[in-house]
């Protein structure tokens, strides 16, 4: 009986230990843009699953990557600021990284856990948003351009920001659904500094967006994919890499980087980078995750899947990558007549001071309220017209009935 009791006790302990080890399974929470990582669809590499396998083989422990997405830097910032959820890895854009650093919302990285940082080109270090390279590691970079449907848009109308304000295409135009990019389109069009602190200049951009409003089908982020691929919309500003994804599903789509009268690019040049939020529960695991993503196989898989330019030498020096991407994609992502180093500070968004940020938020709300008011007026007008038509039909029917009765 003692033996049976001992065996039973041992089995219970093993079961409890097993349950305990499963409940303590390590988790890395990754918060990223939508459509911004190779996820295993259509035969691509599932980099998160590959990392789980790599970690188990390397460290002998099972881990899980919990992966969620956001649509804009502002959405991501609001979620972090609220403290509603804990993340270990985030991938914000440059100007937002500067803001997060200023507000003490990021952890300094331990580069002893990230030796693959050596793959990042020197051209992408010491940038304004993280001058000491302590808080971030570049993931991708690129420029905003204009996507248009060649079956709808005359090629002669393309080339500048004016296309997004062309009344010929009323109801077929999309605009960014975030304040910085939307105002950016107007400010580049007007020749204004996108990092200005002048209230009058921001209001000039607001008036330009209000002038565009009657032409706009909708304010979108990830919804752009369905609208442009299906032909529901015909014109939109968006990121170059996403255009290359869209054109796979709609060959009628075309793309250009807006230029000024001298032929210079006038559009946002950005960097998105890996960061670790302040107070991350699994900082070391997050750094190991980032290091893995900087290694050749997952880095190439991500670059090929999302079609954004890479600052990673393991990617841009790979002949396999260049062959897989094709000539058009390489020309768009890495234009030969364009220097990142020479243009970055001039074309990139910088973090705005708190007073200017509040101004921009207020102006954005004013624009959206104006848009909502316009939609309400439009709906009311339709209802009134329908009501009048119904009223007319009703009286016509009554009149006929009366005529028939009196005849």
Buried (B, 14 or more C-beta within 10 A) or exposed (E): EEEEEEEEEEEEEEEEEEEEEEEEEBBBBBBBBBBBBBBBEEEBBBBBEBBBEBBEEEEEEEBEBEBEBBBBBBBBBEBBEEEEEBBBBBBBBBBBBBBBBEBEBBBEBEBEBBEBBEBBBEBBBEBBBBEEBEBBBBBBBBBBBBBBBEEBBEEEBBBBBEBBBBEEBEEBBBBBBBBBBBBBBBBBBEEBEBBBEEEEBBEBBBEBBBEBBEBBBBBBBBBBBEBBBEBBBBBBBBBBBBBBBBBEEBEBBBBBBBBEEEEEBBBBBBBBBBBBBBEBBBBEBBBBBBBBBBBBEBBBBBBBBBBBBBBBBBBBEBEEBBEEBEEEBBEBBBBEEBEBEEBBEEBBBBBBEEEBBEBBEEBBEBBBEBBEEBEEEEEEEEEEEEEEEEEEEEEEEEEEEEEEEEE
